[in-house]
Amino acid sequence: MRSMMIDDYIQATMTKNQIPGLSVAVVQEGEAVLVKGYGLANVEHSVEVTEYTVYEIASVRKTDILWMLQKCMKII
């Protein structure tokens, strides 16, 4: 049930903010309970995101990532 809520939230947020792809790991009591990729890593070549996708993140994006993490924590 929780993973469905997380999936729905992530997909809605990606659509709303035009995020082509991202990877998520949710850890509870030291164990990964959800590890999943969403969307596309490369839109031009239709390469899907996986939990192993490597991202380059500029300093400006770190604030956005922290904001999204905070929002995800509120729904769990």
Contacts in CASP RR format, 6 or more apart in sequence:
PFRMAT RR
TARGET T0000
AUTHOR 0000-0000-0000
METHOD contacts of the structure
MODEL  1
MRSMMIDDYIQATMTKNQIPGLSVAVVQEGEAVLVKGYGLANVEHSVEVT
EYTVYEIASVRKTDILWMLQKCMKII
2 33 0 8 1.000
2 76 0 8 1.000
3 33 0 8 1.000
3 34 0 8 1.000
5 75 0 8 1.000
5 76 0 8 1.000
6 24 0 8 1.000
6 26 0 8 1.000
6 34 0 8 1.000
6 72 0 8 1.000
6 75 0 8 1.000
6 76 0 8 1.000
7 36 0 8 1.000
9 71 0 8 1.000
9 72 0 8 1.000
9 75 0 8 1.000
10 22 0 8 1.000
10 24 0 8 1.000
10 38 0 8 1.000
10 72 0 8 1.000
11 38 0 8 1.000
13 19 0 8 1.000
13 68 0 8 1.000
13 71 0 8 1.000
14 20 0 8 1.000
14 21 0 8 1.000
14 22 0 8 1.000
14 38 0 8 1.000
14 39 0 8 1.000
20 39 0 8 1.000
20 40 0 8 1.000
20 41 0 8 1.000
20 43 0 8 1.000
21 37 0 8 1.000
21 38 0 8 1.000
21 39 0 8 1.000
21 40 0 8 1.000
21 41 0 8 1.000
21 49 0 8 1.000
22 37 0 8 1.000
22 38 0 8 1.000
22 39 0 8 1.000
22 49 0 8 1.000
23 35 0 8 1.000
23 36 0 8 1.000
23 37 0 8 1.000
23 38 0 8 1.000
23 49 0 8 1.000
23 50 0 8 1.000
23 51 0 8 1.000
23 52 0 8 1.000
23 53 0 8 1.000
23 55 0 8 1.000
24 34 0 8 1.000
24 35 0 8 1.000
24 36 0 8 1.000
24 37 0 8 1.000
24 38 0 8 1.000
24 51 0 8 1.000
25 32 0 8 1.000
25 34 0 8 1.000
25 35 0 8 1.000
25 51 0 8 1.000
26 32 0 8 1.000
26 33 0 8 1.000
26 34 0 8 1.000
26 35 0 8 1.000
26 72 0 8 1.000
26 76 0 8 1.000
27 33 0 8 1.000
35 51 0 8 1.000
36 51 0 8 1.000
37 48 0 8 1.000
37 49 0 8 1.000
37 50 0 8 1.000
37 51 0 8 1.000
37 53 0 8 1.000
38 49 0 8 1.000
39 48 0 8 1.000
39 49 0 8 1.000
40 46 0 8 1.000
40 47 0 8 1.000
40 48 0 8 1.000
40 49 0 8 1.000
41 47 0 8 1.000
41 48 0 8 1.000
41 49 0 8 1.000
41 50 0 8 1.000
41 53 0 8 1.000
57 65 0 8 1.000
END
